[in-house]
Amino acid sequence: MENFLPSTIQLSYIVATGLFFLGLKKLGSPATARQGNTWASVGMLIAVVATLLDAGVVNYPMILGAIALGSIIGFIAAKKVEMTQMPQMVGLLNGLGGAASALVAIAEFYRLLLAGDGVPIPATVTAILGSLIGGITFTGSFVAFAKLQGLIGGKPMSLPGQKLINIFLLGLFLAGSVGLLIAPSSNIFLVITGISLILGLFLVLPIGGGDMPVVISLLNSLSGLAASAAGFVVMNNILIVAGALVGASGIILTVIMCKGMNRTLTNVLFSAFGGGATGSGGVAADGTEKSYRQVDAETGAMMLGYARSVVVVPGYGMAVAQAQHSVRELADQLATRGVEVKYAIHPVAGRMPGHMNVLLAEANVPYSQLYDMDDINGEFDRTDVALVIGANDVVNPDAKEDANSPIYGMPILEVDKAKNTIVIKRSMKPGYAGIDNQLFYRDKTAMYFGNAKEAVADLVSEVKQL
């Protein structure tokens, strides 16, 4: 009977792990994503309750109070955050997760040190790893958050000799770690923890704002590894498994995003791409102003209303303006006129993978109308009108045609092949990567300037009058 509770706890962990896997599987499709999130949440609830039943838990009031406080803050934050701010929210959560893992490692190291029986080498190693990964994730995630939120500039920022400084800090960390293994010391542990925090700053600051979504995805993976390391520190199986799942899924997502931009992770981390405007800003090579064609709502509505097929390409501009509901209304109006409407989704459109899918699902756009880049690109040459709403870099033909372009080789939505293209945009300014888009100056392209929500609403009004 005395082994009943520990066995029940471990059995609960197995059930929770199964729910985590089921949740991840269902998150792979927009149609089942919400259900997957629910299953994973139930799994985490089981894991937390099972952990609280452990005899090692000594202060239930403080733990329950912290859970209640965190739940209230999380509920309010989740309700208030806009979809356009979701990457920033993920960055904050990554940072807090890294901080929690680092604090667990620090607390357990100090507990063993103060016990006076010496700190076992395996415990020291896991504490060092937890401190390193957790510290880098904490400060790195907050830098990523600040860049996406506009609190600091999106351009790469680095000190003279930054690489040498990073190498020196890493060497200092390794030296301190060796010292800890030889003779555990609280002072040395604090020093290497401080170094890990500084490394997080210095590793993320030199990366341009355009690459922050990839960095956040990588930091998400690191937060999982930090949690897994914390699990080894406190010998908690579910924390090890959950951290490993987050780490693995995070790195897979990072690879997917890098492939979507046709870049390697090394290139993202060390090339300082996406930091500033490198486009021509509407000026040709000979210094003359490049010309473009502009349309109003009435002309745009006629192009759309009398088309046989329309492909909508949503981007970050749609997300910022919260125009997804107006876009759905426009699609419905076109459908009543017999126009076939499809949506083309680029894997890195917006600020995170799936950003556009979530927004369109919120507006009840049928999943059957959403097409991935590989599935839709072959249809553009048969499309009467491609309607680009707030997208920029993911439709830039320079990625295919200009070998000198920083985005050359990046897979794009080939809207330039459509018979006509309407681009809804606030101005002719470059996109998030800071690169001028040659699509805007093509003969088949018409620019429609304005806030995406208002512009689409005007199109809806005009289509109704056709």
C-alpha positions in Angstrom: 0.0 0.0 0.0 2.9 2.3 0.7 4.0 2.2 -2.9 0.4 2.9 -4.2 0.8 6.8 -4.3 4.2 6.8 -6.1 3.0 4.3 -8.6 -0.2 6.3 -9.2 1.9 9.5 -9.8 4.1 7.7 -12.4 1.0 6.2 -14.0 -0.6 9.7 -14.2 2.6 11.0 -15.9 2.3 8.3 -18.5 -1.3 9.3 -19.2 -0.3 13.0 -19.4 2.5 12.1 -21.8 0.0 10.3 -24.0 -2.2 13.4 -24.0 0.7 15.5 -25.0 1.4 13.4 -28.0 -2.2 13.3 -29.0 -2.4 17.1 -28.6 0.7 17.6 -30.8 -0.8 15.3 -33.4 -4.0 17.3 -33.6 -2.2 20.6 -33.7 -0.9 19.6 -37.1 -4.2 20.6 -38.7 -6.2 23.8 -38.4 -9.4 21.8 -38.2 -8.3 19.9 -35.1 -5.9 22.5 -33.6 -8.3 23.7 -30.9 -9.1 20.1 -29.8 -5.4 19.4 -29.7 -4.8 22.3 -27.5 -7.5 21.1 -25.1 -6.1 17.6 -24.9 -2.6 18.9 -24.2 -4.0 21.2 -21.5 -5.8 18.3 -19.8 -2.5 16.4 -19.9 -0.7 19.3 -18.2 -3.5 19.5 -15.6 -3.0 15.8 -14.8 0.7 16.3 -14.6 0.5 19.2 -12.2 -2.1 17.5 -9.9 0.0 14.3 -9.8 3.1 16.3 -8.9 1.3 18.1 -6.1 0.5 14.7 -4.6 4.2 14.0 -4.3 5.3 13.7 -0.7 8.2 16.0 -1.4 5.9 19.0 -1.8 6.0 20.9 1.5 4.3 24.2 1.0 0.9 23.8 -0.6 -0.5 27.3 0.2 2.4 29.0 -1.5 2.2 26.7 -4.6 -1.5 27.0 -4.9 -1.4 30.8 -4.5 1.3 31.0 -7.2 -0.9 28.8 -9.5 -3.9 31.0 -8.9 -2.0 34.2 -9.5 -0.3 32.9 -12.6 -3.7 31.6 -14.0 -5.3 35.0 -13.5 -2.4 36.9 -15.2 -2.3 34.4 -18.0 -6.1 34.5 -18.6 -6.2 38.3 -18.7 -3.1 38.5 -21.0 -4.5 35.8 -23.4 -7.8 37.7 -23.6 -6.3 41.1 -24.3 -3.4 40.2 -26.7 -4.1 40.8 -30.4 -3.3 38.1 -32.9 -0.7 40.5 -34.4 1.1 40.4 -31.0 1.1 36.7 -30.6 4.8 36.2 -31.5 5.7 38.8 -28.8 3.5 36.8 -26.4 5.2 33.6 -27.3 8.6 35.3 -26.8 7.6 36.4 -23.4 6.4 33.0 -22.4 9.6 31.5 -23.7 11.6 33.9 -21.6 9.6 33.1 -18.5 9.9 29.4 -19.1 13.7 29.7 -19.4 13.8 31.8 -16.3 11.8 29.2 -14.4 14.1 26.4 -15.5 17.2 28.4 -14.5 15.7 29.1 -11.1 15.0 25.4 -10.5 18.5 24.6 -11.4 19.9 27.3 -9.1 17.6 26.3 -6.2 18.4 22.6 -6.4 22.2 23.3 -6.6 22.0 25.5 -3.6 19.9 22.9 -1.7 22.5 20.3 -2.3 25.3 22.6 -1.5 23.8 23.7 1.8 23.0 20.2 2.8 26.8 19.8 3.4 27.1 16.3 1.8 28.6 17.7 -1.4 27.0 18.1 -4.8 27.1 15.0 -7.0 28.7 15.6 -10.4 25.6 14.6 -12.4 23.5 17.1 -10.4 26.2 19.8 -11.0 26.3 19.1 -14.8 22.5 19.3 -15.1 22.4 22.5 -13.0 25.1 24.0 -15.2 23.1 23.1 -18.4 19.9 24.4 -16.8 21.5 27.7 -15.9 23.1 28.1 -19.3 20.1 27.3 -21.5 17.6 28.9 -19.2 19.7 32.1 -18.9 20.2 32.5 -22.7 16.5 31.8 -23.3 15.4 34.3 -20.7 17.3 37.3 -21.9 17.3 36.3 -25.6 13.5 36.0 -25.6 13.1 39.4 -24.0 15.3 41.0 -26.7 13.2 39.3 -29.4 10.1 40.5 -27.7 11.4 44.1 -27.5 12.4 44.0 -31.2 9.0 42.7 -32.4 7.2 45.1 -30.1 9.2 48.1 -31.4 10.7 48.9 -28.0 14.1 48.7 -29.5 15.1 49.0 -33.2 14.9 46.0 -35.5 18.3 46.6 -37.0 21.2 44.3 -36.0 23.0 45.7 -33.0 26.5 44.6 -31.9 29.6 45.8 -30.2 33.0 46.1 -31.9 34.6 42.7 -31.8 31.3 41.1 -30.8 32.3 37.6 -31.9 35.5 37.7 -29.8 33.5 38.9 -26.8 31.1 36.0 -27.2 33.9 33.5 -27.5 35.5 35.0 -24.4 32.3 34.8 -22.4 31.7 31.2 -23.5 35.3 30.3 -22.5 34.7 32.0 -19.2 31.5 30.0 -18.7 33.3 26.7 -19.5 36.1 27.6 -17.1 33.7 28.3 -14.4 31.8 25.1 -15.1 35.0 23.1 -14.7 35.7 24.9 -11.5 32.2 23.9 -10.2 32.8 20.3 -11.0 36.1 20.3 -9.1 34.9 22.4 -6.1 31.3 23.4 -6.0 30.9 27.0 -5.0 27.9 29.3 -4.8 29.9 32.3 -6.0 31.1 30.6 -9.1 27.6 29.4 -9.9 26.3 32.9 -9.7 29.0 34.1 -12.0 28.3 31.5 -14.7 24.6 32.2 -14.4 25.3 35.9 -15.0 27.4 35.0 -18.0 24.5 33.0 -19.5 22.2 36.0 -19.1 24.7 38.2 -20.9 25.2 35.6 -23.7 21.5 35.7 -24.3 21.6 39.4 -24.9 24.7 39.3 -27.1 23.5 36.4 -29.2 20.1 37.9 -30.1 20.9 41.6 -30.4 22.9 41.2 -33.6 20.0 39.5 -35.4 17.7 41.7 -37.5 14.1 42.2 -36.7 13.0 40.4 -39.8 14.4 37.2 -38.4 12.9 37.5 -35.0 10.1 34.9 -35.7 12.7 32.3 -36.4 14.7 33.3 -33.3 11.6 33.0 -31.2 10.9 29.6 -32.6 14.5 28.5 -31.7 14.2 30.0 -28.3 11.0 28.1 -27.8 13.0 24.9 -28.5 15.7 26.1 -26.0 13.0 26.7 -23.3 12.0 23.1 -23.7 15.5 21.9 -23.4 15.9 24.1 -20.3 12.8 22.5 -18.8 14.0 19.1 -19.6 17.4 19.9 -17.9 15.4 21.1 -14.9 13.5 17.8 -14.9 16.8 16.0 -14.6 17.9 18.3 -11.7 14.8 17.5 -9.6 14.3 14.0 -11.0 10.9 14.6 -12.4 10.0 12.3 -15.3 7.1 14.4 -16.7 9.2 17.5 -16.8 11.9 15.7 -18.7 9.4 14.4 -21.3 7.4 17.6 -21.6 10.6 19.6 -22.1 11.9 17.2 -24.7 8.7 17.5 -26.6 8.8 21.3 -26.6 12.5 21.2 -27.6 11.9 18.8 -30.5 8.8 20.5 -31.8 10.5 23.9 -31.5 13.5 22.9 -33.6 11.2 21.2 -36.2 9.2 24.5 -36.5 12.5 26.4 -36.8 13.7 24.2 -39.7 10.3 24.6 -41.4 10.6 28.4 -41.2 14.1 28.4 -42.4 13.1 26.3 -45.4 10.2 28.7 -46.1 12.9 31.5 -46.4 15.4 29.2 -48.2 18.0 29.9 -45.6 20.0 27.9 -43.1 19.7 28.4 -39.3 23.4 29.4 -39.3 22.6 32.1 -41.8 19.7 33.4 -39.8 21.8 33.6 -36.6 25.0 35.0 -37.9 24.3 36.9 -41.1 22.4 39.9 -39.6 19.9 39.8 -42.4 16.7 41.8 -42.2 18.0 44.6 -40.2 17.5 47.7 -42.4 16.0 48.9 -45.6 18.1 47.8 -48.5 15.6 48.3 -51.2 15.5 51.0 -53.7 12.3 52.5 -52.4 10.8 53.1 -55.8 14.0 54.5 -57.4 15.4 52.8 -60.5 19.1 52.0 -61.1 19.5 55.2 -63.2 18.1 57.3 -60.4 14.7 58.0 -61.9 11.4 57.3 -60.1 9.9 54.0 -60.9 6.2 54.2 -62.0 3.3 52.1 -60.8 -0.4 51.9 -61.6 -3.0 52.8 -58.9 -6.7 51.9 -58.7 -9.6 52.9 -56.5 -12.3 50.8 -54.9 -14.6 51.1 -57.9 -12.1 49.9 -60.4 -10.8 47.2 -58.1 -14.3 45.9 -57.5 -14.9 45.7 -61.2 -11.8 43.7 -61.7 -12.8 41.3 -59.0 -16.5 41.1 -59.6 -16.1 40.2 -63.3 -13.3 37.7 -62.8 -13.8 34.0 -63.0 -11.2 33.1 -60.4 -9.6 35.1 -57.6 -6.8 34.1 -55.3 -6.5 36.1 -52.0 -3.0 36.4 -50.6 -3.2 37.5 -47.0 -0.2 39.0 -45.1 0.8 40.9 -42.0 -1.0 44.0 -43.2 -4.3 42.1 -43.0 -3.4 40.9 -39.5 -2.5 44.4 -38.3 -5.8 45.9 -39.6 -7.8 42.9 -38.4 -9.3 42.7 -41.9 -10.0 39.0 -41.9 -13.8 39.4 -41.4 -14.0 41.9 -44.2 -12.0 39.6 -46.5 -14.4 36.8 -45.7 -17.4 39.1 -46.6 -15.7 40.1 -49.9 -15.2 36.4 -50.7 -18.8 35.7 -50.0 -20.0 38.6 -52.2 -17.7 37.3 -55.1 -19.0 33.8 -54.6 -22.6 35.0 -55.1 -21.5 36.3 -58.5 -20.0 32.9 -59.4 -16.4 33.9 -58.8 -14.1 31.0 -57.6 -12.2 32.3 -54.5 -9.1 30.6 -53.0 -6.6 31.7 -50.4 -2.9 31.3 -50.9 -0.9 30.8 -47.6 2.8 31.2 -47.5 4.5 29.3 -44.7 6.1 32.4 -43.2 3.4 34.9 -44.0 2.7 37.1 -40.9 5.0 36.8 -37.9 4.8 33.0 -37.3 3.8 29.8 -39.1 0.1 29.4 -39.2 -0.6 33.1 -38.5 -2.8 33.5 -41.5 -4.6 30.2 -41.0 -5.6 31.2 -37.5 -6.8 34.6 -38.6 -8.9 33.2 -41.5 -10.3 30.4 -39.2 -11.4 33.2 -36.8 -13.4 34.6 -39.7 -14.9 31.2 -40.5 -13.2 30.9 -43.8 -13.7 27.2 -45.0 -10.5 25.2 -44.6 -11.1 23.8 -48.1 -10.4 27.2 -49.6 -7.0 27.5 -48.0 -4.1 26.3 -50.2 -0.4 25.9 -49.3 2.2 27.6 -51.4 3.2 24.4 -53.3 -0.5 23.6 -54.1 -1.5 27.1 -55.3 1.6 28.2 -57.3 0.7 26.1 -60.3 -2.7 27.8 -60.5 -1.6 31.5 -60.7 -1.2 31.5 -64.4 -4.8 30.5 -64.7 -6.0 33.1 -62.1 -7.8 36.2 -63.3 -7.0 38.3 -60.3 -4.6 37.8 -57.4 -5.6 40.0 -54.5 -2.6 40.7 -52.2 -3.6 42.1 -48.8 -0.7 43.3 -46.8 1.8 40.7 -48.0 5.1 41.9 -49.3 8.3 39.8 -49.1 6.5 36.5 -49.7 5.3 37.8 -53.2 8.5 39.6 -54.3 9.6 38.2 -57.7 13.2 39.3 -56.9 13.4 36.0 -55.0 13.3 34.2 -58.3 14.9 36.8 -60.7 17.6 38.8 -58.9 20.6 36.8 -57.8 21.9 39.9 -55.9 18.7 40.2 -53.8 19.1 39.2 -50.1 16.0 37.0 -50.5 17.1 35.3 -53.7 16.1 31.7 -53.6 13.4 32.2 -51.1 10.2 30.3 -52.2 7.4 32.8 -52.9 3.8 32.9 -54.0 4.1 33.5 -57.7 1.3 36.1 -58.0 3.3 37.8 -60.8 2.0 35.0 -63.1 -1.7 36.0 -62.6 -3.4 37.9 -65.3 -3.9 40.8 -62.9 -2.8 41.6 -59.4 -4.2 44.0 -57.0 -2.0 44.9 -54.0 -3.6 46.5 -51.0 -1.0 48.4 -49.0 -0.6 51.5 -47.0 2.2 52.9 -49.0 5.1 52.0 -51.3 7.5 51.5 -48.3 9.5 48.2 -48.3 8.2 45.2 -46.2 9.5 43.8 -43.0 12.8 42.6 -44.6 13.4 46.1 -45.8 13.5 45.2 -49.5 11.7 47.0 -52.3 9.2 44.8 -54.1 9.5 44.8 -57.9 6.0 43.3 -58.2 4.5 46.7 -57.5 6.0 48.2 -60.7 4.8 45.4 -63.1 2.3 46.3 -65.8 -0.2 43.7 -64.6 -0.1 45.1 -61.0 -2.4 47.7 -59.6 -1.8 49.4 -56.2 -4.7 50.1 -53.9 -3.5 52.3 -51.0 -5.1 52.3 -47.6 -5.8 50.5 -44.4 -6.5 46.9 -45.3 -9.8 46.7 -43.3 -11.2 49.9 -44.7 -10.0 49.1 -48.3 -11.6 45.7 -48.3 -14.8 47.1 -46.8 -14.9 49.6 -49.7 -14.4 46.8 -52.2 -17.3 44.9 -50.6 -19.5 47.9 -50.9 -18.6 48.5 -54.5 -19.0 44.8 -55.5 -22.6 44.8 -54.0 -23.4 47.6 -56.5 -22.2 45.8 -59.6 
